[in-house]
Amino acid sequence: MVVEELSEADADRIFHALADATRRDIIARVIRAEESVSALAQHYPMSFAAVQKHVAVLERASLVTKRRRGREQIVHADMAALGRAARLLDAYEELWRHRAAGIEQILAEDREGEGKAER
């Protein structure tokens, strides 16, 4: 694995959770400010139960945590989990940049070799 900080199962849960537009929107909202599940449900054309399921997926991926405030469940983002996901993507980007640089170097050497052969 590129980044040992996340197990493959953790990475799978995080990216599965982030693969859904509603869940990404929930994350964006709770990064700005924590919200109750019922307040979150008002933003989407779906049932409260459906929003609860989206929040549960995010919670299983450790991207959000919930706490009780009276009868409400308050959702807030876990910035540490988001940071781990960002570092994994950064590591993949660095890997591909390194590979692209290697390909560019090989092509430059080939062009240089062809130029010498023509002289």
N, C-alpha and C positions, 0 to 999 in steps of 0.2 A: 504494500500500500504506500502511496506517495506520502501521506501524512499519518504518522502513527498516533496522532492525538485522538482520532476517531476510529472506532472499530468499524468494520464493513457494515455490520448490522446498524450501528448508529448512523453512519452516512446514508444508508438506504432509507432509514426512517426519516431523516432530515430532508433528503431530496424528494422523497415521496410526498411528504407533507407540503413542501414548497412547490410541487408540481401543479397544484390547484390554485386557480386565480382567486377564489374566495378566501382560501387560507392565507395566501400572500397579502391580500387586503386586510384580513384580520390582524396579521403581524404588523403591517404598517400602522394600523389604527392604535394597537396597544403599545407600539413603540412611542407614539406621540403622547399617549396618556392611557393609563389603565382604564378598562371599561368592564362593566358587568356583562355577563352573557346575554341578559335580556336587552341591554342597550345595544350590544353588537347585533342582535337579531333584527333590530329595527332598520338596519342599513341594507338588508338583503331581502330579495323577493323569495324567501323560503321560510319554512317553518322554524320555530324556536328549536325543535328537536334536531333539525338538520344543522343548524348553527352549533348546537351543543356537540354534535358529532364531529364537525370541523374542528372545534376547539379541543376535543378529545384527541384527535389525530395530532394536532400541534403539541398537545401536552405529552403524548407518548414519545414524540420526537424531542422532547425537552426544550422546545422553542418557546413555550409559554408555561407559566405556572398559574394556578388558581388558588385563591384563598377565600374564605367565607367572610362576608360582612353582613351580619344579620341573615336575612333570607336570600341575599344575592351572592353569586359567585363572581368574584372580581378576577379578571384576567390581566396579566401583565407579561411583557416580553422577557425572555431570559437572554440577555445580551451576550452572555458567555457562550451559549450554544450557537447563536448567530455568528459570533466571532470565529468559533471553530469551523463552521461551514464556510465562512469567507476565506479562512486560511487554507482550507482544502482546495477551494477554487483557485486561489492564488498559486498554490503548489502545482496544480494542473497547468495553469497558464505559464508558469516558469518552465515546466517540463516541455511544453510545446514551443515556447520561444527558443529554448536551447536546441531542440530538434530542428526548428526552422533555420537557426543560425548555422547549424552543421550542414544542412542541405545547401544553403547559400555559399558556404565555404567550398564544398565539393564542386558546385557549379562554377565558381570563380576559378578554382584550380584547373577544371576541365577547359574553360575558355582560355586560360593562360597557356595550357599545354597545346591547345589547337593553334594558338597564335605563334608559338615557337616552331611548331611543325611546318607551318606555312612559310616561314622565313627561309 
